[in-house]
Amino acid sequence: MSKSRVFLRIIVGGYLAYLGGGLVKDAFIDKPEHYIGFMAAGILFLIFGLWWMLLGVKMAARHEYDDPDDLDDSEDYDDDDAADDMADEENPGIEDGESEQTTKEED
């Protein structure tokens, strides 16, 4: 998980907790017709938001995220490089930028 996702988790969790707390407060003060359902939903939002936010805070505190500065050179080799290497192995006589048609036309 990237560093930005960890901090996004903290923000989203805090916002969900804020919405849940507001829903509980409004349902308790205004007492609409089905206020028990609104309070239950608010409590679920509050609990899930706090859990999500605290999990993100824990991950940020322990540095349990991928830091782009810590990548080693072995991770820089990606699928595009592997595909290029496989193409070179299949057609050893063809240089980069040449196609098979140009080599056939030369024959």
N, C-alpha and C positions, 0 to 999 in steps of 0.2 A: 504494500500500500504506500502510495506516495505521501510526501509531507503535506501537500495541499489537501489531499483527501482527509487526512487526520484532522487538520484544522477546520475543514468544511464540516466534518462530523461534529466537532465541538459547537460550531455555530448553529447547525441544524438542530442538534439536540437541545441546545439552550432555547432556541425559538419554539420548538415543540413544547418544552416545559413551560415557557412563558404563555403560550396559547392555552395549554391545559389549565394553568393556574388562573388565567383570566376567565375561562369558561366556568370553572368551579366557583369563583368569586361572584360572577354575574348570576349564575344559577342560584346561588345561596341568597343573594340580596334581592333579586327580582322575583324569585319563585314562580317561574312560568308553569304552565299546565303540567308538563312532563319534566319537572326539574330533576327528578332522580336520574333519569336517563342522561340528561346533560351533565350532571355531576359525575356520573359513572364514566362517561366519555372523557370528561376533563381530567379525571383522576388517571385514566389509562394514558392519556397524552402526557400528563405530568410525569408519571412513572417511567414511561418509555423514553421521553425526552431527557430526563435526568440520567437514566441508565446509559443512553447513547452518548450524552455529553461527557459523563464521567469516564466512560470507556475511552473516548477520544483524548481526554486529559491524561489518563493513565498511559496511553500509547505515546503521547507527546512527551510526557515526563521521562519515560524510559527510552525514548528515541527509537521506538519500534516502527520505523518507517524507512522507506528507501530514500536515501539522500543522494542526489545525482553526483555530488562531489566524491562520494565513496566508491563509485563504480570502477572496477579494474578493466584492463584492456580486453580481457576475454569476453566481456559482455558487449563489447563494441562490434563484435562479429555477428551480424544478423542474418536473417533469411535471404536477403538480397545478395549478400556476399556468397552465401552457400549456393544459390541458384547460378551465380556467375561462375563459380568454380565447377559446378556440374556441367555447365554448357561448354566450358573450356575442355573438360575431360572428354566429352562426347565428340567434339570437333577440334582435335588438336592442331590441325593445319590452318584453321581460320583465326585471323587476328581480330581484336576488338574493332567494331565499326564495319567489318566486312560481312557480307552475307554469303550464303551458300550459292546463290545465283551468280554472283560475280566470279566465284571460283569455277563454276561450271562453264560460264561463258568463256573463260580464259582457256579452257581445255580444248 
